[in-house]
């Protein structure tokens, strides 16, 4: 079972924009091989770093409005939010670099 929850328009505001915890949102597609490869790594990181960051995912095929709103034109796109604002955007699936970034973020918290 996935540790990273899928969210949509209905809960995006509450889960991402109105939380005080930093949030990493994985904009993905089930048809995207790199997205499928990244998914188990995100699950592991959600367990490992869950005390300092929330990791969520949005299926761009099911939620095209959210994808368009955040300028997602390719997947996987990882969008980092803090205090309701986009603070960073990463394109592609590099689990090693992502783990390093999360480790730095959690150590700084």
Jmol script that loads the backbone (N, CA, C; Angstrom):
load data "model"
ATOM      1  N   UNK A   1       0.836  -1.190   0.000  1.00  0.00           N
ATOM      2  CA  UNK A   1       0.000   0.000   0.000  1.00  0.00           C
ATOM      3  C   UNK A   1       0.882   1.255   0.000  1.00  0.00           C
ATOM      4  N   UNK A   2       0.481   2.219  -0.776  1.00  0.00           N
ATOM      5  CA  UNK A   2       1.257   3.451  -0.908  1.00  0.00           C
ATOM      6  C   UNK A   2       1.193   4.296   0.357  1.00  0.00           C
ATOM      7  N   UNK A   3       2.332   4.857   0.718  1.00  0.00           N
ATOM      8  CA  UNK A   3       2.416   5.773   1.849  1.00  0.00           C
ATOM      9  C   UNK A   3       2.094   7.207   1.425  1.00  0.00           C
ATOM     10  N   UNK A   4       2.108   7.454   0.112  1.00  0.00           N
ATOM     11  CA  UNK A   4       1.864   8.788  -0.435  1.00  0.00           C
ATOM     12  C   UNK A   4       0.424   8.822  -0.937  1.00  0.00           C
ATOM     13  N   UNK A   5      -0.363   9.696  -0.338  1.00  0.00           N
ATOM     14  CA  UNK A   5      -1.778   9.798  -0.700  1.00  0.00           C
ATOM     15  C   UNK A   5      -1.979  10.621  -1.957  1.00  0.00           C
ATOM     16  N   UNK A   6      -2.950  10.181  -2.766  1.00  0.00           N
ATOM     17  CA  UNK A   6      -3.391  10.963  -3.922  1.00  0.00           C
ATOM     18  C   UNK A   6      -4.414  11.984  -3.452  1.00  0.00           C
ATOM     19  N   UNK A   7      -4.300  13.183  -3.975  1.00  0.00           N
ATOM     20  CA  UNK A   7      -5.273  14.226  -3.656  1.00  0.00           C
ATOM     21  C   UNK A   7      -5.768  14.849  -4.950  1.00  0.00           C
ATOM     22  N   UNK A   8      -6.874  15.568  -4.842  1.00  0.00           N
ATOM     23  CA  UNK A   8      -7.451  16.245  -5.994  1.00  0.00           C
ATOM     24  C   UNK A   8      -7.836  17.665  -5.649  1.00  0.00           C
ATOM     25  N   UNK A   9      -8.579  18.275  -6.529  1.00  0.00           N
ATOM     26  CA  UNK A   9      -9.004  19.662  -6.350  1.00  0.00           C
ATOM     27  C   UNK A   9      -9.735  19.850  -5.024  1.00  0.00           C
ATOM     28  N   UNK A  10     -10.578  18.884  -4.676  1.00  0.00           N
ATOM     29  CA  UNK A  10     -11.421  19.015  -3.481  1.00  0.00           C
ATOM     30  C   UNK A  10     -10.619  19.166  -2.194  1.00  0.00           C
ATOM     31  N   UNK A  11      -9.464  18.505  -2.106  1.00  0.00           N
ATOM     32  CA  UNK A  11      -8.705  18.579  -0.857  1.00  0.00           C
ATOM     33  C   UNK A  11      -7.349  19.264  -0.995  1.00  0.00           C
ATOM     34  N   UNK A  12      -7.027  19.767  -2.187  1.00  0.00           N
ATOM     35  CA  UNK A  12      -5.726  20.404  -2.414  1.00  0.00           C
ATOM     36  C   UNK A  12      -5.524  21.609  -1.507  1.00  0.00           C
ATOM     37  N   UNK A  13      -6.515  22.449  -1.427  1.00  0.00           N
ATOM     38  CA  UNK A  13      -6.406  23.669  -0.626  1.00  0.00           C
ATOM     39  C   UNK A  13      -6.053  23.338   0.828  1.00  0.00           C
ATOM     40  N   UNK A  14      -6.806  22.429   1.410  1.00  0.00           N
ATOM     41  CA  UNK A  14      -6.600  22.072   2.819  1.00  0.00           C
ATOM     42  C   UNK A  14      -5.284  21.327   3.032  1.00  0.00           C
ATOM     43  N   UNK A  15      -4.994  20.359   2.174  1.00  0.00           N
ATOM     44  CA  UNK A  15      -3.830  19.493   2.356  1.00  0.00           C
ATOM     45  C   UNK A  15      -2.502  20.171   2.002  1.00  0.00           C
ATOM     46  N   UNK A  16      -2.544  21.128   1.078  1.00  0.00           N
ATOM     47  CA  UNK A  16      -1.303  21.721   0.581  1.00  0.00           C
ATOM     48  C   UNK A  16      -1.163  23.192   0.968  1.00  0.00           C
ATOM     49  N   UNK A  17      -2.169  23.981   0.689  1.00  0.00           N
ATOM     50  CA  UNK A  17      -2.039  25.427   0.837  1.00  0.00           C
ATOM     51  C   UNK A  17      -2.289  25.937   2.253  1.00  0.00           C
ATOM     52  N   UNK A  18      -3.078  25.228   3.037  1.00  0.00           N
ATOM     53  CA  UNK A  18      -3.434  25.728   4.370  1.00  0.00           C
ATOM     54  C   UNK A  18      -2.782  24.939   5.498  1.00  0.00           C
ATOM     55  N   UNK A  19      -1.665  24.320   5.222  1.00  0.00           N
ATOM     56  CA  UNK A  19      -0.939  23.593   6.257  1.00  0.00           C
ATOM     57  C   UNK A  19       0.359  24.331   6.558  1.00  0.00           C
ATOM     58  N   UNK A  20       0.817  24.236   7.779  1.00  0.00           N
ATOM     59  CA  UNK A  20       2.068  24.897   8.149  1.00  0.00           C
ATOM     60  C   UNK A  20       3.274  24.009   7.858  1.00  0.00           C
ATOM     61  N   UNK A  21       3.026  22.760   7.517  1.00  0.00           N
ATOM     62  CA  UNK A  21       4.090  21.805   7.218  1.00  0.00           C
ATOM     63  C   UNK A  21       4.497  21.944   5.756  1.00  0.00           C
ATOM     64  N   UNK A  22       5.799  21.899   5.452  1.00  0.00           N
ATOM     65  CA  UNK A  22       6.203  21.885   4.038  1.00  0.00           C
ATOM     66  C   UNK A  22       5.578  20.684   3.330  1.00  0.00           C
ATOM     67  N   UNK A  23       5.238  20.868   2.050  1.00  0.00           N
ATOM     68  CA  UNK A  23       4.575  19.819   1.281  1.00  0.00           C
ATOM     69  C   UNK A  23       5.297  19.636  -0.049  1.00  0.00           C
ATOM     70  N   UNK A  24       5.527  18.386  -0.391  1.00  0.00           N
ATOM     71  CA  UNK A  24       6.058  18.028  -1.699  1.00  0.00           C
ATOM     72  C   UNK A  24       4.929  17.332  -2.455  1.00  0.00           C
ATOM     73  N   UNK A  25       4.562  17.883  -3.614  1.00  0.00           N
ATOM     74  CA  UNK A  25       3.493  17.294  -4.420  1.00  0.00           C
ATOM     75  C   UNK A  25       4.104  16.718  -5.693  1.00  0.00           C
ATOM     76  N   UNK A  26       3.869  15.433  -5.885  1.00  0.00           N
ATOM     77  CA  UNK A  26       4.313  14.726  -7.076  1.00  0.00           C
ATOM     78  C   UNK A  26       3.178  14.759  -8.098  1.00  0.00           C
ATOM     79  N   UNK A  27       3.350  15.552  -9.151  1.00  0.00           N
ATOM     80  CA  UNK A  27       2.394  15.567 -10.258  1.00  0.00           C
ATOM     81  C   UNK A  27       2.840  14.456 -11.206  1.00  0.00           C
ATOM     82  N   UNK A  28       1.982  13.451 -11.391  1.00  0.00           N
ATOM     83  CA  UNK A  28       2.377  12.249 -12.106  1.00  0.00           C
ATOM     84  C   UNK A  28       1.263  11.771 -13.038  1.00  0.00           C
ATOM     85  N   UNK A  29       1.610  10.765 -13.830  1.00  0.00           N
ATOM     86  CA  UNK A  29       0.631  10.069 -14.660  1.00  0.00           C
ATOM     87  C   UNK A  29       0.902   8.576 -14.536  1.00  0.00           C
ATOM     88  N   UNK A  30      -0.145   7.788 -14.545  1.00  0.00           N
ATOM     89  CA  UNK A  30       0.034   6.339 -14.464  1.00  0.00           C
ATOM     90  C   UNK A  30       0.660   5.785 -15.746  1.00  0.00           C
ATOM     91  N   UNK A  31       0.624   6.550 -16.813  1.00  0.00           N
ATOM     92  CA  UNK A  31       1.192   6.119 -18.094  1.00  0.00           C
ATOM     93  C   UNK A  31       2.666   6.492 -18.235  1.00  0.00           C
ATOM     94  N   UNK A  32       3.245   7.092 -17.223  1.00  0.00           N
ATOM     95  CA  UNK A  32       4.610   7.620 -17.279  1.00  0.00           C
ATOM     96  C   UNK A  32       5.584   6.651 -16.583  1.00  0.00           C
ATOM     97  N   UNK A  33       6.476   5.979 -17.344  1.00  0.00           N
ATOM     98  CA  UNK A  33       7.429   5.055 -16.718  1.00  0.00           C
ATOM     99  C   UNK A  33       8.300   5.692 -15.632  1.00  0.00           C
ATOM    100  N   UNK A  34       8.874   6.895 -15.833  1.00  0.00           N
ATOM    101  CA  UNK A  34       9.653   7.480 -14.746  1.00  0.00           C
ATOM    102  C   UNK A  34       8.814   7.754 -13.488  1.00  0.00           C
ATOM    103  N   UNK A  35       7.536   8.077 -13.686  1.00  0.00           N
ATOM    104  CA  UNK A  35       6.646   8.298 -12.530  1.00  0.00           C
ATOM    105  C   UNK A  35       6.469   7.007 -11.742  1.00  0.00           C
ATOM    106  N   UNK A  36       6.279   5.915 -12.458  1.00  0.00           N
ATOM    107  CA  UNK A  36       6.116   4.611 -11.799  1.00  0.00           C
ATOM    108  C   UNK A  36       7.399   4.197 -11.089  1.00  0.00           C
ATOM    109  N   UNK A  37       8.543   4.527 -11.663  1.00  0.00           N
ATOM    110  CA  UNK A  37       9.824   4.210 -11.033  1.00  0.00           C
ATOM    111  C   UNK A  37      10.041   5.052  -9.773  1.00  0.00           C
ATOM    112  N   UNK A  38       9.591   6.277  -9.788  1.00  0.00           N
ATOM    113  CA  UNK A  38       9.775   7.173  -8.651  1.00  0.00           C
ATOM    114  C   UNK A  38       8.851   6.825  -7.482  1.00  0.00           C
ATOM    115  N   UNK A  39       7.678   6.280  -7.767  1.00  0.00           N
ATOM    116  CA  UNK A  39       6.656   6.052  -6.740  1.00  0.00           C
ATOM    117  C   UNK A  39       7.146   5.278  -5.519  1.00  0.00           C
ATOM    118  N   UNK A  40       7.836   4.137  -5.655  1.00  0.00           N
ATOM    119  CA  UNK A  40       8.271   3.433  -4.446  1.00  0.00           C
ATOM    120  C   UNK A  40       9.302   4.222  -3.639  1.00  0.00           C
ATOM    121  N   UNK A  41      10.103   5.023  -4.315  1.00  0.00           N
ATOM    122  CA  UNK A  41      11.075   5.867  -3.606  1.00  0.00           C
ATOM    123  C   UNK A  41      10.351   6.932  -2.781  1.00  0.00           C
ATOM    124  N   UNK A  42       9.308   7.524  -3.369  1.00  0.00           N
ATOM    125  CA  UNK A  42       8.518   8.517  -2.631  1.00  0.00           C
ATOM    126  C   UNK A  42       7.842   7.876  -1.423  1.00  0.00           C
ATOM    127  N   UNK A  43       7.368   6.642  -1.577  1.00  0.00           N
ATOM    128  CA  UNK A  43       6.768   5.933  -0.446  1.00  0.00           C
ATOM    129  C   UNK A  43       7.779   5.767   0.684  1.00  0.00           C
ATOM    130  N   UNK A  44       8.992   5.366   0.346  1.00  0.00           N
ATOM    131  CA  UNK A  44      10.040   5.204   1.358  1.00  0.00           C
ATOM    132  C   UNK A  44      10.367   6.537   2.028  1.00  0.00           C
ATOM    133  N   UNK A  45      10.456   7.588   1.224  1.00  0.00           N
ATOM    134  CA  UNK A  45      10.787   8.902   1.769  1.00  0.00           C
ATOM    135  C   UNK A  45       9.654   9.441   2.633  1.00  0.00           C
ATOM    136  N   UNK A  46       8.414   9.110   2.295  1.00  0.00           N
ATOM    137  CA  UNK A  46       7.285   9.544   3.121  1.00  0.00           C
ATOM    138  C   UNK A  46       7.393   8.947   4.515  1.00  0.00           C
ATOM    139  N   UNK A  47       7.843   7.717   4.605  1.00  0.00           N
ATOM    140  CA  UNK A  47       8.048   7.080   5.908  1.00  0.00           C
ATOM    141  C   UNK A  47       9.254   7.693   6.601  1.00  0.00           C
ATOM    142  N   UNK A  48      10.342   7.822   5.873  1.00  0.00           N
ATOM    143  CA  UNK A  48      11.606   8.309   6.436  1.00  0.00           C
ATOM    144  C   UNK A  48      11.535   9.766   6.890  1.00  0.00           C
ATOM    145  N   UNK A  49      10.874  10.625   6.107  1.00  0.00           N
ATOM    146  CA  UNK A  49      10.873  12.059   6.389  1.00  0.00           C
ATOM    147  C   UNK A  49       9.496  12.594   6.776  1.00  0.00           C
ATOM    148  N   UNK A  50       8.559  11.715   7.055  1.00  0.00           N
ATOM    149  CA  UNK A  50       7.180  12.103   7.328  1.00  0.00           C
ATOM    150  C   UNK A  50       6.983  13.022   8.515  1.00  0.00           C
ATOM    151  N   UNK A  51       7.960  13.083   9.402  1.00  0.00           N
ATOM    152  CA  UNK A  51       7.810  13.959  10.561  1.00  0.00           C
ATOM    153  C   UNK A  51       8.090  15.423  10.232  1.00  0.00           C
ATOM    154  N   UNK A  52       8.714  15.697   9.076  1.00  0.00           N
ATOM    155  CA  UNK A  52       9.049  17.093   8.775  1.00  0.00           C
ATOM    156  C   UNK A  52       8.488  17.593   7.446  1.00  0.00           C
ATOM    157  N   UNK A  53       7.955  16.701   6.625  1.00  0.00           N
ATOM    158  CA  UNK A  53       7.374  17.121   5.350  1.00  0.00           C
ATOM    159  C   UNK A  53       6.243  16.173   4.977  1.00  0.00           C
ATOM    160  N   UNK A  54       5.251  16.713   4.321  1.00  0.00           N
ATOM    161  CA  UNK A  54       4.134  15.909   3.828  1.00  0.00           C
ATOM    162  C   UNK A  54       4.383  15.675   2.339  1.00  0.00           C
ATOM    163  N   UNK A  55       4.285  14.413   1.905  1.00  0.00           N
ATOM    164  CA  UNK A  55       4.451  14.079   0.496  1.00  0.00           C
ATOM    165  C   UNK A  55       3.109  13.575  -0.021  1.00  0.00           C
ATOM    166  N   UNK A  56       2.630  14.228  -1.073  1.00  0.00           N
ATOM    167  CA  UNK A  56       1.329  13.904  -1.673  1.00  0.00           C
ATOM    168  C   UNK A  56       1.508  13.763  -3.177  1.00  0.00           C
ATOM    169  N   UNK A  57       0.500  13.221  -3.856  1.00  0.00           N
ATOM    170  CA  UNK A  57       0.585  13.111  -5.309  1.00  0.00           C
ATOM    171  C   UNK A  57      -0.725  13.520  -5.959  1.00  0.00           C
ATOM    172  N   UNK A  58      -0.590  14.044  -7.177  1.00  0.00           N
ATOM    173  CA  UNK A  58      -1.735  14.464  -7.985  1.00  0.00           C
ATOM    174  C   UNK A  58      -1.597  13.818  -9.350  1.00  0.00           C
ATOM    175  N   UNK A  59      -2.613  13.058  -9.747  1.00  0.00           N
ATOM    176  CA  UNK A  59      -2.645  12.430 -11.063  1.00  0.00           C
ATOM    177  C   UNK A  59      -3.087  13.494 -12.074  1.00  0.00           C
ATOM    178  N   UNK A  60      -2.188  13.864 -12.977  1.00  0.00           N
ATOM    179  CA  UNK A  60      -2.481  14.948 -13.923  1.00  0.00           C
ATOM    180  C   UNK A  60      -3.573  14.576 -14.927  1.00  0.00           C
ATOM    181  N   UNK A  61      -3.758  13.279 -15.153  1.00  0.00           N
ATOM    182  CA  UNK A  61      -4.813  12.850 -16.070  1.00  0.00           C
ATOM    183  C   UNK A  61      -6.190  13.017 -15.440  1.00  0.00           C
ATOM    184  N   UNK A  62      -6.266  12.850 -14.134  1.00  0.00           N
ATOM    185  CA  UNK A  62      -7.530  12.997 -13.417  1.00  0.00           C
ATOM    186  C   UNK A  62      -7.763  14.413 -12.911  1.00  0.00           C
ATOM    187  N   UNK A  63      -6.690  15.187 -12.776  1.00  0.00           N
ATOM    188  CA  UNK A  63      -6.778  16.545 -12.230  1.00  0.00           C
ATOM    189  C   UNK A  63      -6.071  17.544 -13.150  1.00  0.00           C
ATOM    190  N   UNK A  64      -6.519  17.678 -14.406  1.00  0.00           N
ATOM    191  CA  UNK A  64      -5.846  18.590 -15.332  1.00  0.00           C
ATOM    192  C   UNK A  64      -5.912  20.050 -14.892  1.00  0.00           C
ATOM    193  N   UNK A  65      -6.928  20.414 -14.129  1.00  0.00           N
ATOM    194  CA  UNK A  65      -7.044  21.802 -13.653  1.00  0.00           C
ATOM    195  C   UNK A  65      -5.886  22.139 -12.715  1.00  0.00           C
ATOM    196  N   UNK A  66      -5.569  21.234 -11.800  1.00  0.00           N
ATOM    197  CA  UNK A  66      -4.451  21.467 -10.883  1.00  0.00           C
ATOM    198  C   UNK A  66      -3.132  21.491 -11.647  1.00  0.00           C
ATOM    199  N   UNK A  67      -2.974  20.576 -12.604  1.00  0.00           N
ATOM    200  CA  UNK A  67      -1.750  20.559 -13.397  1.00  0.00           C
ATOM    201  C   UNK A  67      -1.566  21.888 -14.128  1.00  0.00           C
ATOM    202  N   UNK A  68      -2.620  22.380 -14.734  1.00  0.00           N
ATOM    203  CA  UNK A  68      -2.540  23.653 -15.456  1.00  0.00           C
ATOM    204  C   UNK A  68      -2.286  24.810 -14.498  1.00  0.00           C
ATOM    205  N   UNK A  69      -2.944  24.799 -13.363  1.00  0.00           N
ATOM    206  CA  UNK A  69      -2.798  25.876 -12.385  1.00  0.00           C
ATOM    207  C   UNK A  69      -1.346  26.018 -11.924  1.00  0.00           C
ATOM    208  N   UNK A  70      -0.635  24.894 -11.821  1.00  0.00           N
ATOM    209  CA  UNK A  70       0.744  24.932 -11.353  1.00  0.00           C
ATOM    210  C   UNK A  70       1.766  24.748 -12.470  1.00  0.00           C
ATOM    211  N   UNK A  71       1.323  24.948 -13.702  1.00  0.00           N
ATOM    212  CA  UNK A  71       2.229  24.966 -14.846  1.00  0.00           C
ATOM    213  C   UNK A  71       2.913  23.643 -15.127  1.00  0.00           C
ATOM    214  N   UNK A  72       2.261  22.549 -14.812  1.00  0.00           N
ATOM    215  CA  UNK A  72       2.853  21.233 -15.042  1.00  0.00           C
ATOM    216  C   UNK A  72       2.612  20.849 -16.501  1.00  0.00           C
ATOM    217  N   UNK A  73       3.699  20.750 -17.247  1.00  0.00           N
ATOM    218  CA  UNK A  73       3.605  20.393 -18.661  1.00  0.00           C
ATOM    219  C   UNK A  73       4.298  19.075 -18.968  1.00  0.00           C
ATOM    220  N   UNK A  74       5.024  18.531 -17.996  1.00  0.00           N
ATOM    221  CA  UNK A  74       5.701  17.245 -18.154  1.00  0.00           C
ATOM    222  C   UNK A  74       5.679  16.544 -16.800  1.00  0.00           C
ATOM    223  N   UNK A  75       5.726  15.233 -16.842  1.00  0.00           N
ATOM    224  CA  UNK A  75       5.728  14.457 -15.601  1.00  0.00           C
ATOM    225  C   UNK A  75       6.922  13.511 -15.583  1.00  0.00           C
ATOM    226  N   UNK A  76       7.431  13.212 -14.403  1.00  0.00           N
ATOM    227  CA  UNK A  76       7.002  13.724 -13.111  1.00  0.00           C
ATOM    228  C   UNK A  76       7.524  15.133 -12.866  1.00  0.00           C
ATOM    229  N   UNK A  77       6.670  15.943 -12.283  1.00  0.00           N
ATOM    230  CA  UNK A  77       7.053  17.265 -11.801  1.00  0.00           C
ATOM    231  C   UNK A  77       6.785  17.282 -10.311  1.00  0.00           C
ATOM    232  N   UNK A  78       7.789  17.636  -9.540  1.00  0.00           N
ATOM    233  CA  UNK A  78       7.664  17.741  -8.096  1.00  0.00           C
ATOM    234  C   UNK A  78       7.604  19.219  -7.741  1.00  0.00           C
ATOM    235  N   UNK A  79       6.536  19.612  -7.058  1.00  0.00           N
ATOM    236  CA  UNK A  79       6.364  21.013  -6.677  1.00  0.00           C
ATOM    237  C   UNK A  79       6.406  21.081  -5.152  1.00  0.00           C
ATOM    238  N   UNK A  80       7.270  21.931  -4.658  1.00  0.00           N
ATOM    239  CA  UNK A  80       7.474  22.108  -3.221  1.00  0.00           C
ATOM    240  C   UNK A  80       6.680  23.322  -2.762  1.00  0.00           C
ATOM    241  N   UNK A  81       5.895  23.156  -1.730  1.00  0.00           N
ATOM    242  CA  UNK A  81       5.078  24.227  -1.168  1.00  0.00           C
ATOM    243  C   UNK A  81       5.489  24.467   0.281  1.00  0.00           C
ATOM    244  N   UNK A  82       5.434  25.723   0.673  1.00  0.00           N
ATOM    245  CA  UNK A  82       5.616  26.071   2.084  1.00  0.00           C
ATOM    246  C   UNK A  82       4.752  27.287   2.380  1.00  0.00           C
ATOM    247  N   UNK A  83       3.954  27.155   3.407  1.00  0.00           N
ATOM    248  CA  UNK A  83       3.041  28.222   3.826  1.00  0.00           C
ATOM    249  C   UNK A  83       2.178  28.713   2.663  1.00  0.00           C
ATOM    250  N   UNK A  84       1.689  27.761   1.873  1.00  0.00           N
ATOM    251  CA  UNK A  84       0.757  28.079   0.798  1.00  0.00           C
ATOM    252  C   UNK A  84       1.373  28.610  -0.483  1.00  0.00           C
ATOM    253  N   UNK A  85       2.688  28.644  -0.558  1.00  0.00           N
ATOM    254  CA  UNK A  85       3.366  29.178  -1.747  1.00  0.00           C
ATOM    255  C   UNK A  85       4.256  28.119  -2.382  1.00  0.00           C
ATOM    256  N   UNK A  86       4.381  28.188  -3.692  1.00  0.00           N
ATOM    257  CA  UNK A  86       5.352  27.338  -4.386  1.00  0.00           C
ATOM    258  C   UNK A  86       6.731  27.911  -4.105  1.00  0.00           C
ATOM    259  N   UNK A  87       7.624  27.073  -3.590  1.00  0.00           N
ATOM    260  CA  UNK A  87       8.971  27.537  -3.294  1.00  0.00           C
ATOM    261  C   UNK A  87      10.021  26.914  -4.210  1.00  0.00           C
ATOM    262  N   UNK A  88       9.647  25.818  -4.860  1.00  0.00           N
ATOM    263  CA  UNK A  88      10.594  25.175  -5.769  1.00  0.00           C
ATOM    264  C   UNK A  88       9.846  24.203  -6.660  1.00  0.00           C
ATOM    265  N   UNK A  89      10.466  23.899  -7.766  1.00  0.00           N
ATOM    266  CA  UNK A  89       9.889  22.962  -8.731  1.00  0.00           C
ATOM    267  C   UNK A  89      11.043  22.117  -9.281  1.00  0.00           C
ATOM    268  N   UNK A  90      10.817  20.811  -9.357  1.00  0.00           N
ATOM    269  CA  UNK A  90      11.815  19.885  -9.879  1.00  0.00           C
ATOM    270  C   UNK A  90      11.167  19.043 -10.958  1.00  0.00           C
ATOM    271  N   UNK A  91      11.814  18.938 -12.091  1.00  0.00           N
ATOM    272  CA  UNK A  91      11.303  18.129 -13.187  1.00  0.00           C
ATOM    273  C   UNK A  91      12.136  16.860 -13.285  1.00  0.00           C
ATOM    274  N   UNK A  92      11.483  15.727 -13.389  1.00  0.00           N
ATOM    275  CA  UNK A  92      12.188  14.458 -13.544  1.00  0.00           C
ATOM    276  C   UNK A  92      12.238  13.653 -12.262  1.00  0.00           C
ATOM    277  N   UNK A  93      12.789  12.460 -12.382  1.00  0.00           N
ATOM    278  CA  UNK A  93      12.802  11.518 -11.271  1.00  0.00           C
ATOM    279  C   UNK A  93      14.237  11.153 -10.916  1.00  0.00           C
ATOM    280  N   UNK A  94      14.788  11.819  -9.928  1.00  0.00           N
ATOM    281  CA  UNK A  94      16.126  11.500  -9.422  1.00  0.00           C
ATOM    282  C   UNK A  94      16.010  11.258  -7.923  1.00  0.00           C
ATOM    283  N   UNK A  95      15.738  10.008  -7.525  1.00  0.00           N
ATOM    284  CA  UNK A  95      15.508   9.713  -6.108  1.00  0.00           C
ATOM    285  C   UNK A  95      16.690  10.061  -5.201  1.00  0.00           C
ATOM    286  N   UNK A  96      17.905   9.907  -5.700  1.00  0.00           N
ATOM    287  CA  UNK A  96      19.079  10.197  -4.875  1.00  0.00           C
ATOM    288  C   UNK A  96      19.146  11.682  -4.539  1.00  0.00           C
ATOM    289  N   UNK A  97      18.979  12.523  -5.542  1.00  0.00           N
ATOM    290  CA  UNK A  97      19.001  13.970  -5.306  1.00  0.00           C
ATOM    291  C   UNK A  97      17.822  14.392  -4.437  1.00  0.00           C
ATOM    292  N   UNK A  98      16.680  13.790  -4.645  1.00  0.00           N
ATOM    293  CA  UNK A  98      15.498  14.114  -3.847  1.00  0.00           C
ATOM    294  C   UNK A  98      15.715  13.751  -2.379  1.00  0.00           C
ATOM    295  N   UNK A  99      16.280  12.584  -2.125  1.00  0.00           N
ATOM    296  CA  UNK A  99      16.552  12.163  -0.746  1.00  0.00           C
ATOM    297  C   UNK A  99      17.533  13.131  -0.070  1.00  0.00           C
ATOM    298  N   UNK A 100      18.570  13.557  -0.795  1.00  0.00           N
ATOM    299  CA  UNK A 100      19.532  14.531  -0.234  1.00  0.00           C
ATOM    300  C   UNK A 100      18.828  15.831   0.125  1.00  0.00           C
ATOM    301  N   UNK A 101      17.958  16.300  -0.777  1.00  0.00           N
ATOM    302  CA  UNK A 101      17.236  17.553  -0.542  1.00  0.00           C
ATOM    303  C   UNK A 101      16.322  17.423   0.679  1.00  0.00           C
ATOM    304  N   UNK A 102      15.615  16.314   0.795  1.00  0.00           N
ATOM    305  CA  UNK A 102      14.738  16.101   1.946  1.00  0.00           C
ATOM    306  C   UNK A 102      15.541  16.008   3.248  1.00  0.00           C
ATOM    307  N   UNK A 103      16.670  15.352   3.192  1.00  0.00           N
ATOM    308  CA  UNK A 103      17.529  15.251   4.386  1.00  0.00           C
ATOM    309  C   UNK A 103      17.970  16.640   4.844  1.00  0.00           C
ATOM    310  N   UNK A 104      18.393  17.480   3.890  1.00  0.00           N
ATOM    311  CA  UNK A 104      18.809  18.852   4.242  1.00  0.00           C
ATOM    312  C   UNK A 104      17.637  19.635   4.829  1.00  0.00           C
ATOM    313  N   UNK A 105      16.473  19.521   4.197  1.00  0.00           N
ATOM    314  CA  UNK A 105      15.288  20.220   4.666  1.00  0.00           C
ATOM    315  C   UNK A 105      14.931  19.797   6.098  1.00  0.00           C
ATOM    316  N   UNK A 106      14.963  18.517   6.353  1.00  0.00           N
ATOM    317  CA  UNK A 106      14.581  18.019   7.666  1.00  0.00           C
ATOM    318  C   UNK A 106      15.616  18.361   8.731  1.00  0.00           C
ATOM    319  N   UNK A 107      16.884  18.387   8.357  1.00  0.00           N
ATOM    320  CA  UNK A 107      17.914  18.789   9.314  1.00  0.00           C
ATOM    321  C   UNK A 107      17.798  20.267   9.661  1.00  0.00           C
ATOM    322  N   UNK A 108      17.372  21.073   8.691  1.00  0.00           N
ATOM    323  CA  UNK A 108      17.239  22.515   8.911  1.00  0.00           C
ATOM    324  C   UNK A 108      16.004  22.849   9.744  1.00  0.00           C
ATOM    325  N   UNK A 109      15.047  21.949   9.784  1.00  0.00           N
ATOM    326  CA  UNK A 109      13.787  22.210  10.496  1.00  0.00           C
ATOM    327  C   UNK A 109      13.956  22.144  12.002  1.00  0.00           C
TER     328      UNK A 109
END
end "model"
wireframe off; spacefill off
backbone 0.3
color backbone group
